[in-house]
């Protein structure tokens, strides 16, 4: 069976606000197939004004709290960038990219389905590193 990549209809440049961007990132995250035990907090980080675009940076920080350890040993962050082109019409949808904290690989939500395993790998690697120290 073919795996369906879930995405959302992104707002237009004209209708974009920092708050709307944050809401849409939360909406995208809600389409990800992640176990309910994972909790996250997302936040707006900064606005970047470039020659050809404006970029809005956000972060979602993930953890796996348990009854025995309500404060997770380690967390995993996913960084999002919402890009508004200065050359495209303001009726065009914004572009969205994300990357994992441990990677330089930039992903697009419409091209790649998010995997819970990525978060697990980041946290496992951090715990191994902590235990070595």
N, C-alpha and C positions, 0 to 999 in steps of 0.2 A: 504494500500500500504506500502511496505517495504521502509524505509528511507535509502537512499544510503549515505554512508560515503565517502566524497571526500578526496582524498590524492594525493600526487604527487610522481613521481619516485625520490627517494633521490639519491644524488651523492654517489660514492664509497669513501671509506677512502683514496684511492690513489689520487683521484681527488679533495679532499676537500681543500678549503682555507677558511679563515675567511670571505672574500668577497663572495665567492660562497655560504657559509652557510647563510649569510644575504640575498642574492638573493633568495635562496630556501625558506627561511622563508616568504619573501614577496610573493613568488609564492603560498605557502600554504595559506597565509592570503587571497589571491585573490580568492581562492575557497570557502571561508566562505560566508555564506548567511547572510550578514550584510548590512543594509540600507546604501545608499551612503552618508547620512548626517554624518555618523561617519567618523572621520579622525584619522589617526594614524601616529606616527613617530616610526621607529624602529632603534635600535642601537646594536652594539656589546659591551658587558660589560667586559668579561675577559675570559682567557684561564686557565683551571685548569688541572694540570698534576698529575694524580693519579697512583697508582700501576698497575691497570688493564686497565686503559683507559685515554684518554684525553677528557676533556669536555669543550665545547665552549658555553658560556652563552650570551644570547641576551635578549633584552626587546622590546616589542611593547607597546607604551603608547597611549591610546585611549581617545578621547574626542568628545563631541557633540557641536561644536560651532554653534551659530545662529547669525543672523543679529543683534539682540538686545544685545547678549552677545557673541562677537567673541572670547573672552577668556573664555573657559568653567569653570564653578564653581568648577568642580572636574574632575579628570581623572581616568582611570582604566588601570592597567598594566597587560600584559600577559608576563610571563617569559618562555623563551625557552632554552633547553639544547640540543646540538648536541653532541652525544657520539661516539667516535672512539675507538673501542676495540683494545687493544694491543695483543689480542690472536687470533682474527679472521683474515682471509686473507685480504690484503688491497684492494681486489676486491669486498669485501662485502659492502653493502650500510651502511651509517651511521645510527645510531638510533636517533630518535628525540622524545623529551618529552616536555610538556608544563604544566604550572600551572598558575592559576589566583592569583593575589596579595593577595586576601583575603582567600586563601585556601591552605591547605597542600596537597590536592589531586593532584597527578601527572597523567596527561593524555597522551595518545599516539594518534597522528593524525589518524592512521589507525583503531583505535578502538572506537573513540568517535567524533561525529560531533560537531563542535564548535557552541555555541548558543549566539546570540546577547543579550539575556536576562541576561546572566552572567555579561556582561559589564554594562547593565542597573542597575542590582542589586548592584554592587559595587559603582557606582556613586550615586544612590539613598541613600544608607547607609551612604556615606560620607557627602552628603548634609544634611541629618537628623542630623548627628553628629555635623556638623558645626553650624546648626541652634540652637542646644541645648546649644552650648557654647555662 
